[in-house]
Amino acid sequence: MKTEALFPDAPAVVVEGDRRYLPVRWDEADIVREALSKRGCPTTLCLNPETRQARLELWPEVTTEAVLAVLEAGRPARRGEPAAPAPAAVLERARNLVPTAADPADLICI
């Protein structure tokens, strides 16, 4: 996913009291949420259909730095600049969120 179109300038996480959120484009909000989630940064998608504004609220355990690192890693490299890899901590968290294979019998709820 290219985040350059979503965030032409450096993305900014907004802090209001205890809430931290990332404003995103209305038509790209679900794509950004999915990309962050796949990399260990779960968020809650908040949409205002009247104003067509969208934002992703960060879950309490998600750090602002991790979100910015994931977004920056998804941006294409500028000329003469190598692409920035995602920090090891973000990748490790993403690996830990992958569920292990379960026995089909364990998935049956009675």
C-alpha positions in Angstrom: 0.0 0.0 0.0 1.3 3.4 -0.8 0.6 5.9 1.9 2.2 8.8 0.0 -1.2 9.6 -1.6 -2.9 9.3 1.8 -0.3 11.4 3.7 1.5 13.7 1.3 3.2 15.3 4.3 4.3 13.5 7.5 1.3 11.9 9.1 0.3 13.3 12.5 -1.4 11.5 15.4 -3.8 13.9 17.2 -4.1 13.7 20.9 -7.3 14.9 22.7 -7.3 14.0 26.3 -6.9 10.2 26.6 -7.7 9.6 22.9 -5.1 9.4 20.2 -6.2 9.2 16.6 -5.0 9.5 13.0 -7.1 11.6 10.6 -7.4 9.7 7.3 -9.1 10.2 3.9 -12.7 9.0 3.9 -12.3 6.7 0.9 -9.0 5.2 2.1 -9.8 4.8 5.8 -10.5 1.0 5.7 -7.3 0.4 3.7 -5.1 2.2 6.2 -6.9 0.5 9.1 -6.2 -2.9 7.6 -2.6 -2.1 6.9 -2.0 -0.9 10.5 -3.8 -4.0 11.9 -1.7 -6.4 9.8 1.4 -4.8 11.3 0.3 -5.1 14.9 -1.3 -1.7 15.4 -5.1 -2.2 15.9 -7.3 0.8 15.6 -11.0 1.6 15.6 -12.4 3.2 12.5 -14.6 6.3 13.2 -16.7 7.7 10.4 -18.8 10.9 10.3 -21.0 10.4 7.2 -22.4 14.0 7.4 -19.0 15.6 6.9 -17.3 12.5 5.3 -14.5 12.7 7.8 -12.7 9.6 9.0 -10.2 8.9 11.7 -8.5 5.8 13.2 -8.4 5.8 17.0 -5.4 4.0 18.4 -6.0 1.2 20.9 -4.4 1.9 24.3 -1.5 -0.6 23.8 -0.5 0.9 20.4 2.2 3.5 20.5 2.2 6.6 18.3 5.8 5.8 17.3 4.7 2.3 16.0 1.9 3.8 13.9 4.2 6.4 12.4 6.8 3.7 11.7 4.3 1.5 9.9 3.0 4.4 7.8 6.6 5.6 7.0 7.6 2.0 6.0 4.7 1.9 3.6 5.7 5.1 1.8 7.7 4.8 -1.4 11.3 5.9 -1.0 12.2 9.4 -2.3 14.8 9.7 -4.9 18.2 8.6 -3.7 16.8 7.4 -0.4 16.4 3.7 0.5 13.0 2.6 1.8 12.8 2.6 5.6 12.2 -0.9 7.0 9.7 -1.3 9.8 11.2 -1.5 13.3 11.8 -5.0 14.6 9.5 -4.3 17.6 6.5 -3.6 15.2 7.2 -6.7 13.1 7.6 -8.9 16.3 4.2 -7.6 17.6 2.6 -8.4 14.2 4.0 -12.0 14.3 2.6 -12.5 17.9 -0.9 -11.5 16.7 -1.1 -14.2 14.1 -3.4 -16.9 15.5 -2.0 -20.5 15.7 -3.8 -23.3 13.8 -6.6 -24.7 15.9 -8.1 -28.1 15.9 -11.5 -27.8 14.0 -13.2 -29.5 17.0 -12.1 -26.6 19.2 -13.9 -24.2 17.0 -17.3 -25.8 17.6 -19.5 -23.9 20.0 -22.4 -25.6 21.7 
